[in-house]
Amino acid sequence: MTGAQKRRNSERSKLLTLESCFLFAIASPADLARRLGISVAELDQHARNKNSYKHWTMASGRKIQEPKGPLQRIHGRVHELLARVQPPHYLHSGVRKLSYITNARQHISSAPAIKLDIRKFFPSVTRHHVFQFFYQRMRCARDVSGILATLLTCDGRLATGSRASPILAYYCFADMFDELGALAARRRLVLTCYVDDVAMTGEGALQHEVLAEARRIIAAYGLQSHKVRTFNRRQPRVITGVAVTDKGIHLPYRRQLKISQGFEQLVAARSKEEKISLLNSLVSRLHEAAQIEPEKYSAKARWLERERISFKQKAPPHKRKPSPTASNAVILPFSGPKVS
């Protein structure tokens, strides 16, 4: 057994069951306040506060509800405690050391695949669902479950900008996800779930009854599935925002294009404010790209980070010796079909 395997096994052995979670069987509001690390007065204040969220709409039209500072810390505490519980093998959201990238890696294969999304998942998780999770599954007192359901929802639904929402959404519908897991196991498919994104890969993935059964399971729990995609053998696919082939994972073409366009806009920018804004955006995009393809993008990200610092110190990037890994060296990894 390698050192890495020993560390992973050690980490798994430290994970808890739900019955061992610090949120299990909370008997009173005072006990809840203690476990959340706040006073009873603060707990009561948060439960009564009707103005605890910031609301805005993203350019995509998605509505965001983000808990304000003190309440977000409570949401973070709930996430922290639930994240200590051993997750099922298919879950990659709201779990320590797992991410949308580890989710995508599970589908590196030449086999066919299917994926679908759960429509408006967070808004579909209501205060009642959260109450039932804490009352029935976590064995908390009724009044405690009511307080938690109030604290962890906005206008009676999971908040889209809350740290706790991804893991709560899973636990509120854990039975549904386990049914999808059983379906995948029977068909010998690899299943992953990342918030509202469900994907299955394997030789039998494209059989009609697999997709029909997955959609039936989701509908049985009062949810809707949409954005259904099927992928043939060896066909590149995008899973949780990552391009996947039988050779590995890559940055999707659209994200590569945005980086290239960002460098073009940077060259054309005239004002210092515009350049700083574009540099900030590009640095962020390159660091994200480096998480997927470090060998292609890590050096570029570090170079542009230095250029940003130099520019803010009155040494604009275009006056410095260009790096060979800079703008025009952002190479698109796909020579075959473009993946979007």
MILOFI-542739 format. One record per residue: residue number from 1; residue in one letter; x, y, z of N, C-alpha, C in turn. Coordinates in steps of 0.001 Angstrom, whole numbers. Layout:
REM residues N
NUM, a, X, Y, Z, X, Y, Z, X, Y, Z
...
This chain:
REM residues 340
1, m, 846, -1201, 0, 0, 0, 0, 880, 1249, 0
2, t, 582, 2184, -914, 1381, 3399, -1011, 1060, 4354, 126
3, g, 1933, 5369, 288, 1699, 6373, 1308, 413, 7136, 1075
4, a, 119, 7448, -207, -1108, 8183, -532, -2347, 7366, -174
5, q, -2293, 6046, -455, -3429, 5191, -112, -3631, 5105, 1393
6, k, -2520, 5044, 2139, -2625, 5006, 3597, -3252, 6286, 4135
7, r, -2856, 7442, 3545, -3429, 8711, 4002, -4922, 8765, 3701
8, r, -5327, 8310, 2508, -6746, 8328, 2166, -7545, 7424, 3093
9, n, -7017, 6217, 3379, -7716, 5308, 4284, -7814, 5901, 5677
10, s, -6740, 6597, 6121, -6752, 7222, 7439, -7800, 8324, 7503
11, e, -7880, 9117, 6424, -8867, 10193, 6381, -10285, 9632, 6395
12, r, -10508, 8562, 5638, -11842, 7953, 5606, -12228, 7403, 6969
13, s, -11249, 6854, 7702, -11556, 6280, 9011, -11956, 7339, 10024
14, k, -11575, 8605, 9762, -11918, 9683, 10674, -13299, 10267, 10388
15, l, -13888, 9917, 9245, -15194, 10439, 8894, -16272, 9774, 9738
16, l, -17360, 10492, 9939, -18399, 10066, 10864, -19614, 9506, 10134
17, t, -20472, 8849, 10888, -21819, 8548, 10423, -22708, 9721, 10802
18, l, -23900, 9793, 10231, -24826, 10865, 10619, -25147, 10799, 12104
19, e, -25228, 9583, 12634, -25542, 9428, 14063, -24437, 9958, 14961
20, s, -23224, 10069, 14422, -22102, 10607, 15197, -21879, 12092, 14941
21, c, -22640, 12660, 14002, -22486, 14077, 13667, -22889, 14945, 14848
22, f, -22219, 16083, 15018, -22488, 16990, 16137, -23865, 17644, 16028
23, l, -24525, 17489, 14880, -25875, 18031, 14716, -26952, 16982, 15012
24, f, -26554, 15802, 15414, -27520, 14724, 15658, -28124, 14841, 17058
25, a, -29444, 14618, 17116, -30179, 14536, 18390, -29968, 15762, 19272
26, i, -30173, 16935, 18727, -30087, 18179, 19506, -31402, 18329, 20263
27, a, -31313, 18473, 21571, -32510, 18372, 22414, -33225, 19686, 22660
28, s, -32532, 20813, 22548, -33147, 22091, 22915, -32481, 23233, 22162
29, p, -33149, 24397, 22090, -32522, 25561, 21460, -31199, 25942, 22120
30, a, -31121, 25791, 23432, -29868, 26117, 24121, -28754, 25176, 23664
31, d, -29096, 23898, 23514, -28113, 22916, 23027, -27717, 23237, 21587
32, l, -28673, 23670, 20773, -28385, 24048, 19386, -27425, 25225, 19339
33, a, -27692, 26249, 20162, -26817, 27426, 20188, -25397, 27023, 20555
34, r, -25277, 26139, 21529, -23941, 25686, 21960, -23217, 24995, 20817
35, r, -23910, 24143, 20080, -23262, 23385, 19009, -22936, 24271, 17795
36, l, -23697, 25341, 17639, -23397, 26279, 16562, -22345, 27301, 16966
37, g, -22001, 27349, 18240, -20982, 28275, 18714, -21481, 29700, 18878
38, i, -22776, 29869, 19178, -23340, 31197, 19404, -24166, 31181, 20682
39, s, -24615, 32355, 21114, -25435, 32436, 22317, -26901, 32175, 21969
40, v, -27687, 31878, 22981, -29119, 31670, 22770, -29766, 32951, 22254
41, a, -29328, 34097, 22762, -29867, 35379, 22300, -29573, 35594, 20818
42, e, -28357, 35256, 20394, -28012, 35390, 18971, -28842, 34444, 18121
43, l, -29046, 33231, 18610, -29855, 32261, 17880, -31265, 32788, 17681
44, d, -31839, 33322, 18752, -33194, 33863, 18681, -33254, 35054, 17729
45, q, -32230, 35896, 17771, -32193, 37070, 16897, -32154, 36663, 15423
46, h, -31313, 35679, 15090, -31216, 35227, 13708, -32516, 34572, 13257
47, a, -33152, 33815, 14132, -34396, 33129, 13774, -35521, 34122, 13501
48, r, -35461, 35295, 14128, -36517, 36306, 13967, -36210, 37322, 12872
49, n, -34938, 37435, 12485, -34529, 38468, 11534, -35068, 38157, 10131
50, k, -35822, 39089, 9562, -36397, 38899, 8233, -35537, 39539, 7132
51, n, -34429, 40130, 7532, -33574, 40823, 6558, -32143, 40297, 6631
52, s, -31998, 38971, 6540, -30689, 38338, 6733, -30012, 37940, 5428
53, y, -30624, 38305, 4284, -30083, 37873, 2993, -29870, 39044, 2052
54, k, -28824, 38940, 1240, -28611, 39868, 129, -29161, 39203, -1128
55, h, -29884, 39979, -1940, -30504, 39448, -3148, -29959, 40166, -4371
56, w, -29617, 39420, -5415, -29278, 40027, -6699, -29468, 38991, -7800
57, t, -29420, 39451, -9043, -29594, 38576, -10202, -28336, 38609, -11046
58, m, -27823, 37431, -11388, -26620, 37335, -12211, -26959, 37648, -13666
59, a, -25914, 37876, -14459, -26112, 38184, -15878, -26861, 37059, -16585
60, s, -26702, 35837, -16127, -27380, 34687, -16718, -28865, 34644, -16385
61, g, -29281, 35519, -15443, -30676, 35526, -15012, -30911, 34737, -13737
62, r, -29870, 34070, -13249, -30017, 33283, -12026, -30124, 34198, -10819
63, k, -31115, 33953, -9988, -31340, 34761, -8790, -30525, 34191, -7628
64, i, -29833, 35078, -6928, -28962, 34673, -5820, -29504, 35235, -4504
65, q, -29537, 34378, -3516, -29853, 34799, -2145, -28664, 34393, -1273
66, e, -27926, 35364, -775, -26722, 35078, 10, -26913, 35534, 1450
67, p, -26735, 34632, 2414, -26857, 35037, 3819, -25838, 36117, 4159
68, k, -26262, 37092, 4930, -25336, 38124, 5375, -24371, 37543, 6403
69, g, -23283, 38262, 6675, -22154, 37760, 7452, -22461, 36827, 8619
70, p, -23165, 37299, 9659, -23397, 36440, 10829, -24167, 35165, 10492
71, l, -25190, 35287, 9638, -25967, 34105, 9285, -25157, 33168, 8394
72, q, -24328, 33727, 7518, -23485, 32888, 6671, -22525, 32056, 7520
73, r, -22072, 32614, 8637, -21187, 31849, 9530, -21933, 30650, 10122
74, i, -23221, 30838, 10430, -24026, 29711, 10925, -24174, 28666, 9826
75, h, -24465, 29121, 8604, -24573, 28187, 7481, -23244, 27453, 7272
76, g, -22145, 28183, 7413, -20831, 27561, 7272, -20586, 26510, 8338
77, r, -21047, 26776, 9548, -20885, 25814, 10641, -21684, 24537, 10354
78, v, -22900, 24692, 9848, -23713, 23522, 9507, -23029, 22719, 8400
79, h, -22522, 23422, 7382, -21804, 22735, 6308, -20581, 21996, 6846
80, e, -19826, 22679, 7709, -18612, 22079, 8268, -18931, 20778, 9005
81, l, -20001, 20772, 9793, -20344, 19589, 10576, -20865, 18456, 9697
82, l, -21699, 18783, 8709, -22216, 17737, 7826, -21126, 17200, 6895
83, a, -20149, 18043, 6571, -19064, 17610, 5690, -18129, 16613, 6370
84, r, -18238, 16472, 7676, -17426, 15489, 8392, -18012, 14083, 8301
85, v, -19209, 13974, 7744, -19882, 12681, 7633, -19409, 11965, 6367
86, q, -19220, 10657, 6471, -18801, 9862, 5316, -19842, 9963, 4203
87, p, -19479, 10495, 3044, -20450, 10626, 1960, -20540, 9334, 1162
88, p, -21605, 9142, 391, -21639, 8010, -534, -20592, 8218, -1624
89, h, -20171, 7154, -2259, -19063, 7236, -3218, -19383, 8120, -4404
90, y, -20663, 8294, -4726, -21028, 9051, -5929, -21124, 10556, -5706
91, l, -21105, 11018, -4462, -21331, 12435, -4172, -20016, 13209, -4189
92, h, -19977, 14310, -4940, -18768, 15128, -5027, -19010, 16583, -4635
93, s, -20240, 16969, -4326, -20524, 18350, -3930, -20702, 18436, -2412
94, g, -20160, 19536, -1841, -20269, 19725, -403, -19434, 18762, 409
95, v, -18442, 18137, -240, -17619, 17121, 408, -16163, 17573, 417
96, r, -15488, 17387, 1536, -14092, 17792, 1667, -13210, 17143, 601
97, k, -12348, 17952, 3, -11342, 17511, -959, -11931, 16964, -2257
98, l, -13242, 17104, -2441, -13863, 16736, -3703, -14434, 17991, -4347
99, s, -14650, 17940, -5659, -15053, 19147, -6379, -15677, 18760, -7713
100, y, -16034, 19783, -8489, -16560, 19524, -9828, -15501, 18849, -10708
101, i, -14222, 19048, -10379, -13154, 18424, -11165, -13035, 16932, -10831
102, t, -13046, 16579, -9544, -13010, 15154, -9197, -14255, 14449, -9714
103, n, -15367, 15170, -9732, -16603, 14621, -10290, -16404, 14235, -11752
104, a, -15830, 15161, -12531, -15626, 14909, -13964, -14643, 13771, -14201
105, r, -13613, 13669, -13364, -12580, 12644, -13563, -13146, 11230, -13512
106, q, -14236, 11037, -12798, -14804, 9691, -12691, -15310, 9185, -14038
107, h, -15469, 10091, -15003, -16050, 9714, -16289, -15017, 9624, -17409
108, i, -13734, 9604, -17045, -12693, 9388, -18054, -12822, 7953, -18547
109, s, -13334, 7790, -19748, -13646, 6458, -20264, -13982, 6570, -21742
110, s, -13835, 5479, -22458, -14269, 5434, -23853, -15720, 4985, -23964
111, a, -16321, 4639, -22820, -17686, 4115, -22823, -18705, 5239, -23046
112, p, -19917, 4891, -23456, -20977, 5895, -23600, -21338, 6506, -22245
113, a, -22076, 7617, -22291, -22467, 8298, -21055, -23775, 9038, -21263
114, i, -24452, 9302, -20154, -25627, 10171, -20157, -25482, 11153, -18999
115, k, -26085, 12318, -19166, -26123, 13251, -18048, -27424, 14024, -18107
116, l, -27862, 14478, -16949, -29063, 15291, -16857, -28952, 16170, -15622
117, d, -29731, 17224, -15609, -29770, 18136, -14475, -31116, 18033, -13780
118, i, -31126, 18359, -12499, -32383, 18480, -11759, -32811, 19938, -11828
119, r, -33954, 20177, -12392, -34422, 21531, -12663, -34694, 22302, -11368
120, k, -34086, 23493, -11258, -34291, 24387, -10108, -34214, 23619, -8790
121, f, -33081, 22940, -8600, -32944, 22052, -7451, -33034, 22798, -6121
122, f, -32207, 23840, -5933, -32246, 24552, -4652, -33631, 25121, -4346
123, p, -34264, 25824, -5294, -35609, 26331, -4993, -36634, 25232, -4725
124, s, -36346, 24004, -5182, -37270, 22894, -4959, -37128, 22289, -3565
125, v, -36033, 22624, -2881, -35810, 22118, -1523, -36427, 23126, -557
126, t, -37535, 22767, 23, -38316, 23705, 839, -37963, 23623, 2319
127, r, -38508, 24581, 3046, -38334, 24578, 4499, -38825, 23260, 5089
128, h, -39909, 22709, 4540, -40449, 21438, 5033, -39433, 20314, 4858
129, h, -38758, 20274, 3695, -37744, 19238, 3474, -36622, 19343, 4506
130, v, -36173, 20567, 4776, -35089, 20764, 5742, -35560, 20361, 7133
131, f, -36787, 20765, 7487, -37345, 20377, 8788, -37375, 18856, 8927
132, q, -37872, 18162, 7903, -37981, 16707, 7970, -36616, 16041, 8101
133, f, -35600, 16595, 7437, -34258, 16017, 7558, -33776, 16071, 9002
134, f, -33903, 17231, 9633, -33407, 17345, 11009, -34311, 16621, 12005
135, y, -35608, 16614, 11763, -36537, 15998, 12708, -36562, 14475, 12580
136, q, -36676, 13980, 11346, -36797, 12540, 11149, -35438, 11836, 11101
137, r, -34519, 12370, 10294, -33243, 11670, 10090, -32241, 11981, 11179
138, m, -32171, 13241, 11610, -31171, 13638, 12596, -31682, 13566, 14028
139, r, -32974, 13235, 14188, -33557, 13026, 15524, -33443, 14262, 16435
140, c, -33490, 15434, 15846, -33499, 16657, 16653, -34905, 16913, 17178
141, a, -34987, 17655, 18277, -36285, 18017, 18832, -37081, 18824, 17808
142, r, -38408, 18800, 17931, -39253, 19483, 16954, -38949, 20976, 16881
143, d, -38806, 21633, 18040, -38552, 23078, 18008, -37166, 23382, 17430
144, v, -36207, 22526, 17718, -34858, 22694, 17164, -34894, 22530, 15639
145, s, -35607, 21522, 15170, -35715, 21302, 13723, -36376, 22489, 13039
146, g, -37379, 23075, 13712, -38046, 24244, 13164, -37113, 25437, 13067
147, i, -36302, 25642, 14102, -35356, 26763, 14091, -34327, 26574, 12978
148, l, -33788, 25365, 12858, -32794, 25098, 11805, -33406, 25282, 10420
149, a, -34638, 24819, 10237, -35292, 24980, 8943, -35481, 26454, 8602
150, t, -35765, 27269, 9607, -35916, 28714, 9390, -34581, 29366, 9090
151, l, -33557, 29000, 9846, -32233, 29608, 9669, -31623, 29264, 8312
152, l, -31915, 28082, 7805, -31203, 27568, 6628, -31969, 27736, 5323
153, t, -33110, 28450, 5370, -33870, 28704, 4148, -34166, 30194, 4035
154, c, -34399, 30616, 2799, -34759, 32003, 2509, -36099, 31987, 1776
155, d, -37071, 32669, 2348, -38428, 32651, 1773, -38929, 31223, 1592
156, g, -38577, 30372, 2546, -39081, 29006, 2553, -38370, 28029, 1650
157, r, -37200, 28430, 1069, -36462, 27550, 168, -34964, 27698, 414
158, l, -34186, 26703, -30, -32741, 26790, 133, -32205, 28011, -604
159, a, -31276, 28718, 35, -30667, 29893, -580, -29597, 29463, -1578
160, t, -29583, 30085, -2750, -28616, 29709, -3782, -27195, 30145, -3438
161, g, -27050, 31113, -2525, -25718, 31608, -2185, -25225, 31160, -827
162, s, -25801, 30109, -305, -25424, 29617, 1028, -24388, 28514, 944
163, r, -23421, 28525, 1853, -22414, 27463, 1909, -23040, 26128, 2285
164, a, -24157, 26150, 3007, -24770, 24912, 3485, -25686, 24264, 2453
165, s, -26135, 25026, 1459, -27171, 24523, 559, -26788, 23266, -218
166, p, -25557, 23156, -785, -25243, 21937, -1543, -25368, 20654, -723
167, i, -24833, 20652, 484, -24881, 19424, 1281, -26283, 19177, 1820
168, l, -27021, 20258, 2149, -28394, 20098, 2618, -29294, 19577, 1509
169, a, -29102, 20089, 282, -29909, 19619, -842, -29735, 18116, -1019
170, y, -28500, 17639, -884, -28272, 16198, -994, -29008, 15448, 114
171, y, -28811, 15859, 1369, -29400, 15097, 2470, -30919, 15138, 2460
172, c, -31500, 16225, 1993, -32965, 16300, 1931, -33531, 15328, 898
173, f, -32712, 14933, -90, -33149, 13987, -1117, -32193, 12794, -1207
174, a, -31609, 12422, -68, -30632, 11326, -57, -31242, 10018, -544
175, d, -32509, 9754, -211, -33149, 8518, -653, -33220, 8470, -2178
176, m, -33522, 9605, -2804, -33594, 9660, -4261, -32223, 9365, -4883
177, f, -31195, 10004, -4346, -29852, 9784, -4889, -29408, 8334, -4669
178, d, -29786, 7756, -3538, -29440, 6353, -3311, -30144, 5436, -4306
179, e, -31372, 5776, -4701, -32068, 4992, -5725, -31339, 5095, -7066
180, l, -30858, 6296, -7393, -30063, 6447, -8618, -28776, 5633, -8507
181, g, -28192, 5606, -7303, -26987, 4812, -7079, -27248, 3328, -7272
182, a, -28412, 2861, -6798, -28761, 1447, -6962, -28981, 1110, -8435
183, l, -29616, 2041, -9173, -29806, 1845, -10614, -28463, 1707, -11318
184, a, -27533, 2613, -11001, -26207, 2564, -11624, -25476, 1267, -11270
185, a, -25600, 840, -10026, -24922, -394, -9601, -25472, -1603, -10356
186, r, -26798, -1662, -10523, -27398, -2793, -11247, -26923, -2834, -12692
187, r, -26734, -1667, -13272, -26332, -1598, -14682, -24822, -1523, -14858
188, r, -24093, -1577, -13758, -22628, -1498, -13771, -22148, -201, -14421
189, l, -22759, 892, -13991, -22409, 2208, -14496, -21727, 3018, -13404
190, v, -20887, 3940, -13800, -20286, 4891, -12869, -21248, 6056, -12725
191, l, -21689, 6316, -11500, -22603, 7424, -11223, -21871, 8495, -10432
192, t, -22077, 9765, -10795, -21638, 10879, -9957, -22777, 11871, -9847
193, c, -22826, 12531, -8700, -23811, 13587, -8460, -23075, 14803, -7924
194, y, -23269, 15921, -8585, -22673, 17176, -8129, -23781, 18222, -8095
195, v, -24324, 18478, -6916, -25486, 19340, -6693, -26638, 18830, -7569
196, d, -26938, 19530, -8680, -28071, 19135, -9516, -27644, 18389, -10771
197, d, -26375, 18068, -10892, -25824, 17434, -12082, -25642, 15938, -11826
198, v, -26327, 15109, -12623, -26259, 13655, -12482, -25667, 13087, -13770
199, a, -24648, 12246, -13650, -24015, 11663, -14833, -23753, 10175, -14607
200, m, -23922, 9394, -15668, -23643, 7959, -15621, -22825, 7571, -16841
201, t, -21795, 6766, -16622, -20931, 6308, -17705, -20785, 4795, -17629
202, g, -20852, 4147, -18774, -20689, 2696, -18818, -21258, 2136, -20098
203, e, -20979, 873, -20361, -21372, 268, -21633, -22888, 254, -21832
204, g, -23643, 183, -20764, -25106, 136, -20922, -25793, 1463, -20705
205, a, -25032, 2556, -20672, -25604, 3858, -20323, -26669, 4321, -21309
206, l, -26526, 3962, -22598, -27438, 4478, -23618, -28681, 3608, -23816
207, q, -28819, 2551, -23035, -30043, 1764, -23115, -31222, 2634, -22662
208, h, -32282, 2621, -23425, -33405, 3535, -23190, -33942, 3438, -21771
209, e, -34014, 2221, -21251, -34626, 2057, -19930, -33802, 2685, -18811
210, v, -32476, 2873, -19022, -31639, 3505, -17993, -32050, 4954, -17796
211, l, -32098, 5703, -18881, -32491, 7106, -18792, -33934, 7234, -18319
212, a, -34809, 6382, -18836, -36220, 6443, -18435, -36367, 6178, -16942
213, e, -35625, 5196, -16415, -35708, 4877, -14994, -35135, 6000, -14138
214, a, -34025, 6598, -14572, -33437, 7712, -13819, -34420, 8873, -13737
215, r, -35058, 9190, -14838, -36014, 10300, -14843, -37261, 9961, -14012
216, r, -37656, 8690, -14022, -38807, 8278, -13215, -38508, 8415, -11724
217, i, -37288, 8022, -11332, -36896, 8141, -9922, -36948, 9596, -9475
218, i, -36397, 10482, -10281, -36373, 11902, -9923, -37793, 12461, -9843
219, a, -38637, 12095, -10814, -40027, 12583, -10816, -40808, 12073, -9610
220, a, -40492, 10862, -9155, -41207, 10287, -8010, -41000, 11096, -6737
221, y, -39944, 11889, -6691, -39670, 12723, -5519, -40121, 14170, -5735
222, g, -40947, 14380, -6747, -41508, 15699, -6976, -40580, 16666, -7675
223, l, -39506, 16160, -8281, -38547, 17010, -8979, -38619, 16765, -10483
224, q, -38052, 17680, -11242, -38041, 17551, -12697, -36598, 17446, -13199
225, s, -36382, 16590, -14187, -35070, 16492, -14817, -35124, 17168, -16183
226, h, -34012, 17759, -16578, -33941, 18416, -17878, -32484, 18461, -18335
227, k, -32238, 19126, -19468, -30897, 19211, -20060, -30279, 17825, -20218
228, v, -31057, 16917, -20734, -30588, 15540, -20929, -29638, 15490, -22125
229, r, -28479, 14870, -21939, -27501, 14700, -23013, -27034, 13248, -23029
230, t, -26857, 12715, -24223, -26292, 11376, -24374, -25012, 11470, -25188
231, f, -24062, 10595, -24873, -22753, 10619, -25542, -22387, 9205, -25976
232, n, -22035, 9061, -27238, -21644, 7762, -27768, -20224, 7392, -27335
233, r, -19820, 6192, -27659, -18470, 5742, -27330, -17437, 6714, -27888
234, r, -16453, 7050, -27065, -15319, 7915, -27414, -15725, 9344, -27785
235, q, -16970, 9694, -27574, -17400, 11064, -27881, -17035, 11987, -26724
236, p, -16309, 13085, -26986, -16016, 14034, -25902, -17317, 14542, -25286
237, r, -17273, 14771, -23981, -18453, 15266, -23288, -18037, 16265, -22215
238, v, -18932, 17166, -21864, -18665, 18110, -20780, -19464, 17671, -19566
239, i, -18764, 17379, -18484, -19375, 16964, -17221, -19004, 18001, -16166
240, t, -19983, 18573, -15534, -19788, 19645, -14536, -18767, 20684, -15000
241, g, -18910, 21124, -16229, -18074, 22206, -16729, -16663, 21813, -17107
242, v, -16384, 20512, -17224, -15050, 20023, -17575, -15169, 19122, -18799
243, a, -14325, 19340, -19794, -14327, 18493, -20987, -13649, 17164, -20658
244, v, -14319, 16066, -21001, -13838, 14721, -20660, -13740, 13878, -21916
245, t, -12593, 13200, -22072, -12418, 12216, -23141, -11893, 10934, -22511
246, d, -11613, 9943, -23367, -11041, 8710, -22818, -9583, 8884, -22443
247, k, -8982, 10042, -22783, -7580, 10313, -22459, -7399, 11116, -21179
248, g, -8437, 11829, -20752, -8302, 12656, -19561, -9283, 13816, -19576
249, i, -9001, 14829, -18751, -9878, 15994, -18676, -9167, 17207, -19266
250, h, -9961, 18127, -19803, -9431, 19314, -20457, -10331, 20503, -20148
251, l, -9809, 21682, -20421, -10615, 22887, -20322, -11558, 22933, -21523
252, p, -12858, 23124, -21296, -13783, 23177, -22433, -13437, 24300, -23408
253, y, -13793, 24094, -24657, -13451, 25047, -25710, -13958, 26448, -25386
254, r, -15170, 26551, -24869, -15728, 27880, -24578, -14880, 28638, -23563
255, r, -14371, 27922, -22562, -13545, 28589, -21558, -12177, 28947, -22121
256, q, -11648, 28111, -23012, -10398, 28452, -23691, -10583, 29716, -24524
257, l, -11723, 29793, -25223, -12001, 30941, -26079, -12115, 32217, -25262
258, k, -12732, 32142, -24097, -12870, 33329, -23242, -11496, 33826, -22787
259, i, -10577, 32907, -22527, -9221, 33310, -22140, -8529, 34013, -23309
260, s, -8610, 33426, -24490, -7994, 34047, -25662, -8593, 35421, -25934
261, q, -9908, 35530, -25840, -10572, 36815, -26050, -10179, 37818, -24962
262, g, -9973, 37324, -23758, -9560, 38203, -22672, -8215, 38842, -22927
263, f, -7269, 38063, -23480, -5964, 38631, -23821, -6092, 39666, -24941
264, e, -6947, 39398, -25911, -7165, 40367, -26987, -7739, 41674, -26439
265, q, -8689, 41565, -25526, -9291, 42751, -24921, -8268, 43511, -24077
266, l, -7364, 42767, -23429, -6337, 43402, -22615, -5403, 44250, -23477
267, v, -5019, 43718, -24629, -4146, 44459, -25545, -4841, 45728, -26048
268, a, -6150, 45624, -26284, -6894, 46757, -26833, -7301, 47774, -25778
269, a, -7257, 47405, -24502, -7720, 48301, -23437, -6841, 49540, -23356
270, r, -7449, 50673, -23026, -6718, 51940, -22962, -6601, 52494, -21539
271, s, -7647, 52373, -20751, -7589, 52951, -19409, -6989, 51969, -18409
272, k, -6367, 52525, -17373, -5772, 51688, -16334, -6848, 50860, -15631
273, e, -8009, 51471, -15382, -9085, 50767, -14693, -9560, 49559, -15492
274, e, -9677, 49760, -16821, -10121, 48666, -17673, -9085, 47546, -17691
275, k, -7800, 47907, -17757, -6742, 46900, -17770, -6737, 46098, -16462
276, i, -6889, 46784, -15334, -6894, 46093, -14039, -8075, 45130, -13959
277, s, -9244, 45595, -14427, -10424, 44731, -14406, -10199, 43491, -15275
278, l, -9637, 43682, -16468, -9379, 42550, -17359, -8304, 41624, -16800
279, l, -7271, 42200, -16180, -6231, 41383, -15564, -6798, 40528, -14442
280, n, -7641, 41135, -13618, -8254, 40382, -12523, -9060, 39206, -13053
281, s, -9851, 39466, -14094, -10672, 38409, -14675, -9812, 37313, -15300
282, l, -8768, 37714, -16026, -7906, 36743, -16695, -7126, 35885, -15704
283, v, -6603, 36526, -14671, -5867, 35774, -13658, -6773, 34715, -13037
284, s, -8006, 35111, -12732, -8959, 34167, -12153, -9246, 33020, -13115
285, r, -9470, 33339, -14386, -9761, 32297, -15374, -8582, 31341, -15542
286, l, -7365, 31885, -15545, -6190, 31028, -15722, -5953, 30128, -14513
287, h, -6173, 30660, -13320, -6022, 29814, -12132, -7055, 28690, -12139
288, e, -8280, 28994, -12555, -9301, 27949, -12659, -8902, 26911, -13711
289, a, -8381, 27394, -14848, -7937, 26477, -15901, -6799, 25589, -15418
290, a, -5919, 26155, -14587, -4771, 25404, -14085, -5195, 24255, -13169
291, q, -6359, 24375, -12549, -6845, 23271, -11722, -7213, 22069, -12582
292, i, -7620, 22327, -13824, -8019, 21251, -14732, -6827, 20737, -15522
293, e, -6011, 21654, -16069, -4839, 21278, -16861, -3614, 22041, -16354
294, p, -3053, 21621, -15236, -1926, 22362, -14653, -722, 22467, -15580
295, e, -464, 21437, -16369, 713, 21458, -17231, 585, 22516, -18330
296, k, -606, 22901, -18696, -812, 23885, -19755, -1001, 25296, -19217
297, y, -1583, 25413, -18016, -2018, 26735, -17584, -1366, 27263, -16303
298, s, -700, 26424, -15532, -120, 26900, -14269, 921, 27993, -14502
299, a, 1833, 27772, -15453, 2871, 28764, -15732, 2263, 30069, -16239
300, k, 1240, 29961, -17080, 577, 31159, -17596, -71, 31942, -16459
301, a, -719, 31216, -15540, -1383, 31880, -14424, -384, 32607, -13536
302, r, 756, 31948, -13243, 1772, 32587, -12397, 2369, 33797, -13096
303, w, 2628, 33681, -14415, 3186, 34800, -15169, 2246, 35999, -15149
304, l, 961, 35754, -15403, 27, 36873, -15456, -194, 37472, -14068
305, e, -96, 36649, -13042, -194, 37176, -11672, 934, 38166, -11414
306, r, 2147, 37828, -11853, 3283, 38756, -11693, 3062, 40017, -12516
307, e, 2538, 39860, -13729, 2277, 41018, -14578, 1247, 41952, -13957
308, r, 255, 41376, -13313, -770, 42195, -12661, -161, 43011, -11530
309, i, 691, 42376, -10739, 1353, 43087, -9642, 2236, 44198, -10191
310, s, 2988, 43893, -11260, 3869, 44899, -11868, 3068, 46081, -12411
311, f, 1944, 45790, -13042, 1127, 46866, -13607, 604, 47786, -12511
312, k, 158, 47189, -11409, -346, 48008, -10304, 767, 48833, -9664
313, q, 2017, 48397, -9876, 3167, 49152, -9358, 3759, 50068, -10434
314, k, 2920, 50440, -11398, 3297, 51382, -12469, 4247, 50771, -13487
315, a, 4223, 49465, -13638, 5029, 48828, -14684, 4083, 48022, -15564
316, p, 3425, 48687, -16519, 2413, 48016, -17339, 2967, 46777, -18036
317, p, 2197, 45714, -18117, 2676, 44457, -18699, 3210, 44600, -20112
318, h, 2583, 45474, -20990, 3013, 45532, -22375, 4383, 46169, -22552
319, k, 4937, 46784, -21500, 6271, 47368, -21596, 7356, 46420, -21113
320, r, 6917, 45287, -20569, 7877, 44306, -20082, 8122, 43260, -21157
321, k, 9201, 42541, -21039, 9506, 41481, -21996, 8423, 40414, -21927
322, p, 7754, 40116, -23041, 6646, 39153, -22996, 7125, 37748, -22663
323, s, 6266, 37051, -21964, 6578, 35666, -21611, 6206, 34752, -22768
324, p, 6980, 33706, -23027, 6645, 32764, -24097, 5374, 31978, -23795
325, t, 4921, 32027, -22538, 3701, 31291, -22179, 2517, 32222, -22081
326, a, 2656, 33450, -22578, 1594, 34436, -22416, 524, 34304, -23484
327, s, -123, 35452, -23786, -1371, 35473, -24535, -1424, 34524, -25728
328, n, -525, 34722, -26710, -655, 33932, -27929, -171, 32498, -27760
329, a, 257, 32147, -26549, 689, 30772, -26299, -370, 29967, -25561
330, v, -1582, 30527, -25423, -2665, 29764, -24809, -3181, 28785, -25860
331, i, -2754, 27553, -25769, -3022, 26558, -26807, -4313, 25808, -26473
332, l, -5192, 25650, -27474, -6396, 24867, -27279, -6021, 23393, -27349
333, p, -6349, 22602, -26307, -5889, 21218, -26259, -6600, 20285, -27217
334, f, -7796, 20660, -27733, -8523, 19761, -28593, -8178, 19995, -30049
335, s, -7644, 18994, -30717, -7424, 19077, -32145, -8590, 18444, -32896
336, g, -9416, 17710, -32154, -10594, 17074, -32749, -11804, 17956, -32603
337, p, -12970, 17360, -32372, -14207, 18130, -32279, -14143, 19134, -31123
338, k, -14694, 20318, -31325, -14754, 21311, -30260, -15808, 20863, -29255
339, v, -15449, 21005, -27976, -16364, 20590, -26921, -16952, 21826, -26291
340, s, -18242, 21916, -26205, -18902, 23093, -25635, -19816, 22702, -24510
